[in-house]
Amino acid sequence: MKTVFTEFTVSTTKKVELVNITRRVEEAAEASGVRNGLCLVYVPHSTAALIANENEAGLIQDILNKVEGFFSPGAGYRHDLVDDNAHAHLASVFLGFSQVFPLRNSKIARGVWQSIFLLDLDGPRSRRVTVEVLGE
């Protein structure tokens, strides 16, 4: 079995922002030389998340609104006494920091409408994205 590890950086410009990283993940998977296996996408940050969903402007805004509504800043979280970003940590815990996709014929097997997004919950920042491809 072959394992190929790639990393790239995404810069965000807003406090809470969805960035479509589909193309970069697909490029990393194809460049790996692995034909069939798994593609793990991971963000090593405790105030960011990864999601897969439709890349439609209204839905993107709905997702951002819902995340900000569920995990409102300044809601009396204890961690805010330390760093004033408890909402971002909590959202990351519930949304998750990784996604795994099947890889078939060197292509990520995802739904027709599925795009891969980095969700920065405490930006603007520079975020690392790790792509690890395993297979044959």
N, C-alpha and C positions, 0 to 999 in steps of 0.2 A: 504494500500500500504506500502511496505517495502522499506527502503532506507539504503544502506550500503556504507560507505565511506572508501576507502583504499588509502594509499599513499606509494610510493616507490621512491628510488633515482637512478639516472642514472649518471655515471661519463663519461665525454667525454675526448678525448685526442688530439683533433685537433681544429683549429679555426672554421671551418665549417664542421659539421659531422652529418651523418644520423645514428641513432642507432635503430635497430629493437627491439621494445618493445612488439611485438604481444604476445609472450608467457606469459609475466608478466601480461599483461592486461587480457588475457584469464583466467589465474589462479585467478586473483582478482574477475572476473565476476563469475566464477564457485564457488569460496569459499563464495560468498555472500549469497548463498542459494536462490537467486531470480531465478525463472524459466523463466518467461516471462516479458519483460519490455524494458528498455533502459539502455545503458551503456555509460556514459559520460566520456571521457578522456580529461584531462585538464592540461596544464602546466602554473603555476603561475609565468611566467618570460616574460619580455618584449623583450628579445632577443633570443627567442626560438619559435618553431612552431611544430605543429603536422600534419602529412600527412598520407594518406593511399594510397598505390600503390604497384606495383610488386617489389618483392625482387630479383632483377636480377642485377648483378654487373655492366653491361654496363649502364642500366637505372639509377642506383644509381649515377654513375659518371656523367651521363647526367644531372640529377636533380641538383647535386652540382654545375656543371659548369654553368647551366642556372641561378641558384640563385646567384652565384657569379658574373655572367655577368650582370644580371638585377640590382643588388644592389651592385655595385662596391665600395669597400672602397676608401676613399680619393677623392670622386667626388665633393668636395666642399660643403658638407652638413653643415648647420648651427650648428647642434648638435655636430658635430665633434670638435667644439671649446670648448665644455664642456667635452666630454667623448670619442671622437674618435671612436665611434661605431654606428654612425647614420645608416649605411648600415644594421646592424643587426636589429635595431628597425624597419626600414622601411620594411624589408623582413618579419618580424613577423606580422606586420599590414596587409600585403597583403596575406600572407599564412594562418594565423589564429593560434590560441593557443588552439583550442579544436576540438574534433571530437565526434559525437554521432553515436552509432551503435545500431541496434535492438538486443534484447536478446531473443532467443527462446530455450526453453528446457535447460536453463543455459549455452548456447553457444552463442558467438557473431556471428550474422548473417553478414558475410562479403563475398565478392567475392572470388572465388577460388584463384585468384592471388593477392588478397589484403593483404598486411601486414601493420601493424601500426608502424610508425616511429616517433621518436623524432628527430627534426632537430635543432641542436645547431648552432646558428648563430654567437656566440661570445665566443667560448670556448678557451681552455679547462676549463670546470667547472663541478660542481656537480649540477644536475638539479632534481627538484622534479616533480613527475608525480602523479596527483590525478585521481583516478578512483571512480566514483560514480555510483552505480547501483540502479535503481528504478524500482519497479514492484511488481509482486506477485509470 
